[in-house]
Amino acid sequence: TLHRSAITYGNTGVLLAGICWLSLLFTQNKLHKWVLFFAGLAGIGVSLLSGSRGGWLSILILMLFMWRIAAQPTLGRWRWPALGLVCAAIVGATLSPKLPINDRLQQAVHEVSAYFQHGENNTSVGARLAMWEFAASIATEKPILGFGYQGKRDRWQEAIDAGEYTSPIGGGHFHNEMIERYITTGLVGLGLTLLVYACLLYT
């Protein structure tokens, strides 16, 4: 099935950029360094052009991973210039007036304000805030093992039928990995997910 969602393309771009730039810190071949650098830059470009703001947050997490890896002295003295090039590329892309970043960020701020002041939940950000508010309202119902995938969808439909959840968007995924894991698999699943991330960060 062909996916036409900008979120899918944007997040894939960030993922590929992360793979390329983390590999950049390990390769010794000069040609490979430049190929990986520009390949990662292309991935970030895909994310920025997609306008998918959620993926932009993961770029910050990616930089934390790269900083952690670059701190290892065994990688050689060139690791800091490599990280500096990556940071400069991200900042340059962010400040570029030809990319829709600032407009998308301002739109997000407006949608947050509209949700809290007027309850508008039919926008991209407003719908997510409504999902997370609903998740908070049912968080204590099954905290240990969660609702399960189908149970989560059934509970969501019950809320829609009862008028507890009124956003026109929702019913499948909470658009937040930690919230999704907690509601679906409870504290057990969330704890295991965080453990995996911690192992990746400190390995």
Salt bridges, closest charged atoms under 4 A:
GLU111 OE1 - ARG53 NH2 3.78
GLU141 OE2 - ARG155 NH2 3.02
GLU164 OE1 - ARG155 NH1 3.77
GLU177 OE2 - ARG181 NH1 2.53
GLU180 OE2 - LYS152 NZ 2.58
GLU180 OE1 - HIS173 ND1 3.87
